[in-house]
Amino acid sequence: MNLPKVPRWFALLYVTALMLLITTGCAENVIVLNPKGPIAEQQRDLMIVSTLLCSVVILPVLIMTAVIGWRYRDKKGRKAKYTPNWEHSTKLEVIWWGIPILIIFTLAVITVKSTYALEPSKPLVSDKKPLTVQVTSLDWKWLFQYPEQGIATVNELIIPQGVPVRFEITADSPMNSFWIPQLGGQIYAMSGMAMTLYLQADEVGTYWGSGANFTGEHFAKMFFNVQSMKEESFEQWVNKVKADSPALTMDGYKQLALPSVSDRRTFSAFPEGLFEMTVTKYASSHQHGMPQKHTHEMKPEK
């Protein structure tokens, strides 16, 4: 059976259309390309702009490689012009040096502007007061303290929609990386240091957060749910935790800090100054974007 011959241009067009269809359909499933906050949106746009600018060089090179390989292949009756003494073309030199230089310069300008605009400790512009959440990386779990509300959670982060969140991040374990892809890029959690990160969720929903750094046997289980809810619902949740959950004592924290995995837990109180004690217990004063002395009121240990 003789099948009709498919033109090469049609096959190329089909493959291109198929790739566009696949990549478009997968965009919603790639969470870094599906942002839910202002920081993640800017980072997504930066990735797209950088990719498009680099494609200006990469795509023509790939196409020319295929065209040259096809045009100058060894075959009978080849009509391609043979110029063995050709060694210089001012026009071509300007093209293949000038365009990359312009792209690199453009990327440099964009990178510098974005570096300052997306500085992690830079407060977000908002008419709402930021919510402070103190994050401690443990083996192999995350402890979240709400100093203004006086409550704490393990492996569960609840935040109000549309309100900037000021994360103060440290570790009482090997270095890890705090990451909520749909809200913004990762930042390291290190013992003896307090890092600051501002993020915000613009939509109500549940997002995925995790530790993005290898920290031992059960590091793959260091993920947590991030739930963004209306401010009224957030206040109701805080009141429910205060009414129904036990307090985290210092002995309880020491037990929690031992290497182990943990389910989601909530606490109605925690020891005063627990976060600061964790940061300073390693005799270091490195603080990124944080004041030297905290003024948050914390609920004392019960």
N, C-alpha and C positions, 0 to 999 in steps of 0.2 A: 504494500500500500504506500503510495507516494503522498506525503504530506506537503501542503503548500509551504513555500519558503517565507519565513517572517523577516521583513526588512529590519536591518540593524537599528535604524533610528526608532522604529516602533518598540523594539525590545528595550532600548535605552530609556525611552519615555515611560514604558510600563514599570521598569524597575524604579525609576525616580518617583513616580506617582505612588508606588507601593511603599517606599521608604518614608515619604511625606505622610502617608496615611498612618503608618505604624507609629512614627514619632509623635504625630498629633494626638493619637489615641492614648499614648502612654504618658502624656504630659500630666494628666490628672493623677496618675498613679505614682509618678516620681514626686515625692513630697516636697523636695527642695524647689520644684517648679510650680508648686501649688501653695503659695504663701498665704498666711492668715493674719499678718501683722505688718506694720510699716517698715520695720527693719528687714524682715525676710523679703518684702517686695523690692526694696532697694538692692538687696543682694542678688535676687533673681534677675533684675534688670541689668546689673553689672555683669553677671555671667553671660547673659544673652548678647549684650553689646560686645563683650570681649570675644565671644565665639564668632560673631558675625564679622568683626574686624579681622580676626585671624583667618577666617574663611576667604577673605579677599585675596590672600596669598596662597592658601593651601589648595583651594578648589582649582584655580587656573593651573597650578603646578601639576596636580593630579590629571587634569584633562589634557594638558600638553604632553605629559608622559605617555598617556595612552595614544594620543594622535601621532606623536613622533615614532613610537614603537610600531604603529600600524603603517604609517606612510613610508618609513624607511626599512621595512622588513625585506628580507631577501626573497625575491620572487622573479619569475621570468617576465620580461617586458616592463620592468619597473621604470617609471617615468619621472621619479623624483629628481630634482636638480642636485648634482653632485659638485660641491665646492670645497675641495680639500685644503685650499689655501686661505679660506676665510678665517679671520682671527679677531675682528673687532667690529662693533657696531655701536656708535654713540647713542642711537635711539634705544636699542635694546638695553644697553648699560644703564641708561637713565630710568628705564621702566623697572628692571629687576633690582635696582638699588634704591631708586627714589621712592617707589610705592611702599616697600617694607619700612624704610626710614620714617615716612609719614605716619604709617600705622603704629610703629613703636612710639613715636612722639605723642600721638593721640592717646594710646594706651597709658603712657606715662602721666599725661594730664588727668585722665579719668581716674587712674589709680591714686594719685595724690589727693584729688578732691574727695574721692570715696573714702580714703583712709581717715581723713579728718571728719567727714560727715558721719561715718559709721564707727567712730571711736566707741568701744563698748561702755565706757563709764560716762559718756555724754548723755545728760538727761533728755528725755523726749519732750517735744513741745506739746503741751496739753494744758487745758484749763482745770484738770482734775489732779488732786494730790496723788503722788505715786504710792503704791503699796510696797512696803518693804518685806522681802522674804529672804531669810538667811538659810543658805544651802550648805549642808555638810556631806561630803562624800565619805561613806563608810565601806567596810568590806562586808558584804557586797550589796549595799542598799543606799538609799538617799534619805537624809533627814532634812525636812523643811520646817523652819521655825518662823512663826508670824509674831514678831516682837510687839507690834501695836495691838494685836488681838489676843496675845498671850496663849496661843495654842501651837501645836506642832503636829506634823504628820510624817509618815514613813511611806515612801514609794507612791505618793499621791500628792499632786499639786493642784490646788483649786485657786483660780484667779478670777477677778471680775472683768467682764468684757469692756473694752474701750478705756481701761485704766492702765497707765504706765506701771510696770512692775520693776522695782529696783532690787535686783538679786545681789546679795552679798555672799560670796562663794569661797569656801575653804575645804580642807580635807583633814580627816583624822584617820588616814589610811594612805596607801600608795597614791601617787598622783593620778587623777582621772580627768575626764573632760565632760563638762556639762553641756548638753546639746538638746535643743528643741527645734528640729529642722524647719517646721512651718512657721516659727516665730522669729528665728534668727540663727546666726552662726554659733559655733561652739566656743567655749572659753575654758581654760584649764582650771581645775580645782587642785590646789597644792597645799600641803601641810605647812604651817607657819606663815601663810600668806592669805590675804583677803582680797579677792578680785571683785570688781563691780561690773554688772551687766544690766542694761536696760532693755526690756522687751515689752511688747504689748500685743494682746489678741484683739483683733477688730471684730471677730465673729464668735457667736456662741457655738461651742462644739467641744469635741474631745480630740486631743492631739497626742502624738507619741513623743516621749522624751527618753533619753538614754545616756549612759556613760559611753563616750566614744574613744576610750583609751583602755588598753589591756591592763588589768589589775589582778590577774591571778585566776584561780580555778573557775570561779563562778561569775566572771566579769560579764558574760553574755546575759546574765539575769538582772543586770543593773539597769533596768528600764522602768519607766513610771508613766502613769497617765497624767496628762495635763487637761483639766476641764475648765473651760471658760464659760461663765454663766453671768446672767444679769446681776447687777449690783444688789438688788433686793434678795435674790436667791443666795448670793454669797454671804450676806449678813445672816440669813436664816441658817445657812450651813455652819457658820461660826458659832452661833448660839447653840445649835444642836451638838456640836463637838464639845463645847463647854459644859453642857448639861449631861451628856451621856458617856463621855470618854474619861478614862483614868488619867491621873497626872503622871508625867515623866519625871521620876526622881533621879538624883545623881547616880545611885546604884543601878537604876534602870537604864540610864544612859551608858554606863560602863558595860553592862551586859549587852546592850544593843550594839555597841561599838566592836564587840568581838566578831571575828570573821564568821559570817553565816549569811544565808539568804533569809528574806523576810517577806511576808505578805503585807498588804496595805494596812496601816494602823493610824490611829488618831489619838492625840493627847490633849487634855483640857488645860494643861499647864506644863512648864518646864523650868529647870533651875535658872535663877537669875544670872545673867552674864555667861551662859553656857557657850554661846558662839565666840565671844571674846576670849574665854578661857581656852577654847579649842585652838584659836589662832595663836595665842601667846604661849601655849604650853611648850612649843618648840623653840622658844627664845629667839623669835624673829619679829621684825617690825615692818615687813614688806606689805604695803597696802596699795592696791591699784584703784585709784578713784575714790578712796574712802577717807573720811576724816580721821585724825589721830585718836579721837575719843568719841565713842558712841553715846548718843543721848536718848536712845530708844528706851522707853519704859517697858520693863519686862515683868511678867507675873512671877512672883517668888515661888520657890519650891514649897509644896504642901507636905 
